[in-house]
């Protein structure tokens, strides 16, 4: 049996804010500038900034999440929580 949980808007907003905060935390912990992380992951600095601030206007693909995690030397699960 498969159970699918759908997050409501409040929960989704909170999740994106938490993920953004974790990305910022790991980036600063490693001493990586935002522009350098953006370049390494193939996204714009503006997009990374929106991700770090929990803005999900475009959402974040699993591919982007995996690239950010790899560049930070953490597992995607460390960012998702």
C-alpha positions as CSV (number, residue, x, y, z in Angstrom):
1,X,0.0,0.0,0.0
2,X,1.3,3.4,-1.0
3,X,0.4,6.5,1.0
4,X,0.8,9.8,-0.6
5,X,1.0,12.9,1.5
6,X,0.2,16.2,-0.1
7,X,1.5,19.4,1.6
8,X,-0.7,22.4,1.9
9,X,0.5,25.9,0.9
10,X,1.6,26.7,4.4
11,X,3.6,23.5,4.8
12,X,5.1,23.9,1.3
13,X,6.2,27.5,2.1
14,X,7.7,26.4,5.4
15,X,9.6,23.5,3.7
16,X,11.1,25.8,1.0
17,X,12.2,28.3,3.7
18,X,13.8,25.5,5.8
19,X,15.6,24.2,2.7
20,X,16.8,27.7,1.8
21,X,18.1,28.3,5.3
22,X,20.0,24.9,5.3
23,X,21.6,25.8,1.9
24,X,22.7,29.1,3.3
25,X,24.0,27.5,6.5
26,X,26.1,24.9,4.6
27,X,27.3,27.5,2.1
28,X,28.5,29.8,4.8
29,X,29.9,27.0,6.9
30,X,32.1,26.0,3.9
31,X,33.0,29.6,3.2
32,X,31.5,29.6,-0.3
33,X,30.3,32.8,-1.9
34,X,26.8,32.7,-3.4
35,X,28.1,33.6,-6.9
36,X,30.6,30.7,-6.7
37,X,28.0,28.2,-5.7
38,X,25.6,29.4,-8.4
39,X,28.3,29.1,-11.0
40,X,29.3,25.6,-9.9
41,X,25.7,24.4,-10.0
42,X,24.8,26.0,-13.3
43,X,22.2,28.4,-12.0
44,X,22.1,32.2,-11.8
45,X,23.1,34.0,-8.6
46,X,19.6,35.5,-8.5
47,X,17.9,32.1,-8.7
48,X,20.2,30.8,-5.9
49,X,19.3,33.9,-3.8
50,X,15.6,33.2,-4.3
51,X,16.1,29.5,-3.3
52,X,18.1,30.6,-0.1
53,X,15.3,33.0,0.8
54,X,12.7,30.3,0.5
55,X,11.0,31.8,-2.5
56,X,9.6,29.1,-4.7
57,X,8.3,31.1,-7.6
58,X,9.9,28.7,-10.1
59,X,10.2,25.8,-7.6
60,X,13.4,23.8,-7.4
61,X,14.0,20.7,-9.4
62,X,15.5,17.5,-7.9
63,X,18.3,18.1,-10.4
64,X,19.1,21.6,-8.9
65,X,18.8,20.3,-5.4
66,X,21.2,17.4,-6.1
67,X,23.7,19.8,-7.8
68,X,23.6,22.2,-4.8
69,X,24.0,19.3,-2.3
70,X,27.0,17.9,-4.3
71,X,28.7,21.3,-4.5
72,X,28.2,21.8,-0.8
73,X,29.5,18.3,0.0
74,X,26.3,17.2,1.7
75,X,23.4,14.7,0.9
76,X,20.2,16.1,-0.6
77,X,18.5,14.8,2.5
78,X,20.6,17.1,4.6
79,X,19.0,20.0,2.8
80,X,15.5,18.6,2.7
81,X,15.6,17.6,6.3
